[in-house]
Amino acid sequence: MQTLVWLREDLRLRDNPALHYGAARGEITPVFIYPESLGGASYWWLHHSLKSLEMAFAEKEVRLILRTGEPEAVLLELADQVEADALVWNRVYSPKGIEQGAALKESCAGSIETRSFNGQLLIEPTEVLTKQSTPFKVFTPFWRNCVANLQPKEMLDIPNFTPTSHSIESENLDTWGLLPTTPDWSAGIAERWQPGEEGAQQRLAVFLETVISKYADGRDVPSEENTSMLSPHLAFGEISSKQIWVDTQEAMASRQVSSDNGKKFLSEIGWREFSRYLLVHFPHITKEPFNTKFENFPWHSDSTLLAAWQKGQTGYPIVDAGMRELWATGYMHNRVRMITASFLCKHCLTHWHEGMEWFWDTLVDADIANNTASWQWVAGSGADASPYFRIFNPILQGEKFDKHGEYIKRWVPELAHLGSKYLNKPWEADEETLKSAGITLGVNYPMPIVEHKQARQLALDAYASIKG
């Protein structure tokens, strides 16, 4: 029997139910189709992830087929070429992914078997509902319900493959042009990351062996690597959430990992589940506010403020450090993501769409569900959102979470010689202090683009205008 396996956000061999099913049937042909709508950093990651996957398949004497085109047409043509009697895939929970899967099943009805699997989530979004059979809108009861009903099945090993006996042409990954060239801005990203399944496995192992011991208390400290750094690997499906759940539970059971650290980490995996859950039940949220009250919010459109934010030139050191880390590495610490996002939405009154699009283009872990839910959460318009009137003070946030200034000084080296008293508010320093630190405000470091107290009041006034 011949099975065509359509790969998308599941670029791995381990614990891959679609691949496992296809391998059990007989000969397989795995195929990946060029995605049209990724950001620049994600295309960089995709190139290296696919290169890794090609090599992993080649070791099993299987060829990964790469194609460009409309997925339904490409898959039906390939199915005909390999004389496939089954077409299988792991589900993608974005509106477009759901639509593509449904259309494909309809097109193949009566001709070949089609089957989809949950290769991405711990529990299906349609299986988690309130007592009133409605979707949850608040994280805590959602996650409590998930944990109570969660029974992850046994992990699937890498299967024994039988490659297709048909000769099938594949496009060349290098000709897809996924890597930046003029200019090549990827040096910092390449230095920090190892895309691919093996990189994901190593990252999880190191995290559970050492890093997680500081997780509950240290995850908010941006100068230290106390988080799992698994988000891009999860975004591309190089590791399954089920493996993370199972391995973490086993580490907790053996007391390798404390209950506090383990549960806190798994609750963050829960937030990832919640973002996909929201996207399945409320697909309009990629474009419209979850809270309809925000449809009339008086956002401003100021290209100068937006550009300063994007370049890390706002005059607020913790914000600038985060935006520069993002540009250099394709990543930003989660605490700082909240600070920078809050600054854009509430200090600059810039629509969350603008921030969401910038993160989509610059993050290696860009993910439509997380990106949408997180930006709406910060903006105050999302499900279980941070109240709009909760406006992060970037000065106090920097002083609280970067107590010794190590993060700021790493990414904003202009301030490296400024003492802690003024590090988060250099505009308050006297001329002699600035001069001795080599700082000329407005020349080698900007003055604040907005004044905090005034910006805060404008944000509260804007919120008051929609409360009624």
C-alpha positions, 0 to 999 in steps of 0.5 A, spaced: 500 500 500 502 507 498 501 512 503 502 520 501 504 523 508 503 531 508 507 534 513 506 542 515 507 544 522 510 537 524 517 536 522 520 530 526 520 523 525 519 521 533 512 521 535 509 523 529 502 520 528 501 521 521 508 518 519 507 512 524 500 510 521 503 511 513 509 507 515 505 501 518 501 501 512 506 500 507 510 504 502 510 512 504 512 518 500 513 524 505 511 531 502 512 538 504 509 544 500 512 551 500 508 556 505 506 562 502 505 567 508 511 566 513 516 571 516 523 572 514 526 569 521 521 563 520 523 562 513 530 562 515 528 557 521 524 553 516 530 552 511 535 549 516 529 545 519 527 542 512 535 541 511 535 537 518 529 533 516 531 531 509 538 528 512 534 524 517 529 521 512 535 520 507 538 516 513 532 511 513 532 511 505 526 515 504 526 522 500 522 528 502 519 531 496 518 538 496 513 542 492 511 549 490 503 550 489 496 550 491 496 544 496 490 541 494 492 540 487 499 538 489 497 533 493 492 530 488 497 530 483 502 527 487 497 521 490 496 520 482 503 519 481 505 514 486 498 511 486 497 512 493 491 509 496 491 513 502 493 521 504 494 522 511 496 528 515 497 531 522 492 537 523 494 544 523 489 548 528 489 555 524 483 557 520 487 556 514 489 549 516 482 547 518 480 549 511 485 546 507 484 539 511 476 539 510 477 541 503 482 535 502 477 530 505 472 533 501 476 532 494 478 525 496 472 522 498 470 516 494 477 516 491 482 514 496 483 514 504 484 520 508 485 521 515 488 526 520 491 526 526 493 530 532 500 531 532 500 538 535 496 538 542 495 535 548 488 535 547 483 536 542 480 543 542 473 540 541 474 536 547 474 541 552 468 545 554 464 548 560 458 545 563 454 549 559 458 546 552 461 552 551 468 554 549 472 556 555 474 564 555 479 564 561 485 560 562 485 557 569 478 553 568 480 551 561 487 548 564 484 545 570 479 541 565 485 539 561 489 536 566 483 533 569 482 529 563 489 529 560 491 522 558 497 522 553 497 516 549 504 512 549 510 516 545 511 513 538 518 511 536 521 513 530 517 508 525 521 503 520 520 506 513 518 503 507 520 508 501 516 508 495 518 504 489 516 510 485 521 515 482 518 522 484 521 529 482 522 534 488 524 541 488 531 543 491 531 546 498 536 551 496 532 554 490 527 556 494 530 562 497 528 562 504 535 565 507 536 572 507 542 574 502 542 582 501 543 583 507 544 577 510 542 579 517 542 572 520 548 571 523 546 572 530 540 567 529 545 562 527 549 563 533 544 562 538 539 556 535 540 549 532 533 548 528 531 541 527 529 535 531 535 533 534 536 540 536 529 540 539 531 533 543 538 536 546 534 543 548 529 539 552 534 534 555 538 540 557 532 544 560 530 538 564 537 536 567 539 543 569 535 549 567 528 547 570 531 547 577 531 555 576 524 556 572 519 558 577 523 563 580 528 565 574 523 565 568 522 572 569 529 574 569 531 576 562 539 576 563 539 569 565 537 563 560 532 560 565 526 558 560 526 552 556 527 556 549 523 550 546 518 555 542 521 555 535 522 547 536 514 547 538 512 552 532 515 548 527 513 541 530 520 539 531 518 536 538 511 534 540 508 537 546 506 530 548 513 528 549 514 535 553 509 533 557 511 526 558 518 527 559 517 533 564 512 528 568 517 523 569 522 527 571 517 530 576 516 523 578 523 521 579 524 527 583 529 530 578 524 536 577 521 539 583 513 539 583 513 547 583 518 548 577 515 542 573 507 544 574 509 552 572 513 549 566 507 545 564 502 551 565 506 555 560 505 549 555 498 550 557 498 557 555 500 554 548 494 549 548 489 555 550 492 560 544 490 554 539 483 553 543 481 560 542 483 560 535 479 554 533 473 556 537 474 564 535 477 564 528 476 571 527 481 573 533 486 574 528 483 580 525 478 582 530 478 584 537 476 578 542 472 583 546 468 587 541 468 593 546 475 594 543 472 595 536 471 602 537 478 603 541 481 610 538 488 607 536 493 612 533 497 611 527 504 614 528 509 611 523 515 615 527 513 612 534 512 605 530 519 605 527 523 607 533 519 601 537 521 597 531 529 599 531 529 599 539 530 607 539 524 609 544 529 612 549 526 606 554 532 602 556 528 595 557 524 596 551 530 598 547 534 592 549 528 587 548 527 590 541 534 589 539 535 582 542 529 580 537 532 583 531 539 580 533 537 573 535 530 572 532 527 571 539 525 575 545 525 573 553 517 572 555 517 578 560 520 583 555 515 581 550 510 583 555 513 590 556 515 591 549 508 590 547 505 594 552 509 600 551 507 599 543 499 599 545 499 603 551 504 608 551 504 609 543 497 607 542 499 603 536 494 598 534 496 591 536 496 589 529 502 593 528 506 589 533 503 582 531 506 583 524 512 585 526 513 579 531 511 575 525 516 577 521 522 577 526 521 572 531 523 565 529 518 562 534 512 566 530 506 562 531 499 565 529 495 562 535 500 565 540 502 571 536 494 573 536 492 571 543 498 574 546 498 581 543 490 581 544 492 579 551 497 585 552 492 590 548 486 588 553 482 586 548 483 578 548 480 572 552 482 572 559 486 579 558 491 583 562 486 589 564 487 595 559 488 599 565 494 595 567 500 599 564 507 596 565 511 602 567 518 600 563 522 604 568 520 600 574 519 593 570 527 594 568 529 595 575 525 589 578 527 584 573 533 586 570 536 588 577 543 589 575 542 591 568 546 585 565 540 585 560 540 592 558 547 593 558 548 587 553 543 589 548 544 597 549 551 598 550 551 605 549 549 605 557 554 600 559 557 605 563 551 608 566 550 606 574 544 603 576 541 609 579 539 612 572 540 606 568 532 605 566 531 613 566 538 616 563 534 622 562 534 624 569 541 623 570 545 630 571 550 632 565 556 630 569 554 623 570 552 622 563 558 625 560 562 620 565 558 614 562 560 617 555 552 618 553 549 624 550 542 624 550 539 625 543 546 623 540 548 616 541 542 614 545 535 617 544 531 621 549 524 618 550 519 618 545 513 619 549 513 621 557 511 615 561 506 619 566 502 623 560 502 617 555 499 613 561 494 618 562 492 618 554 491 611 554 487 611 560 483 616 557 482 612 551 480 606 555 475 610 558 472 612 552 470 605 550 468 603 557 460 605 556 
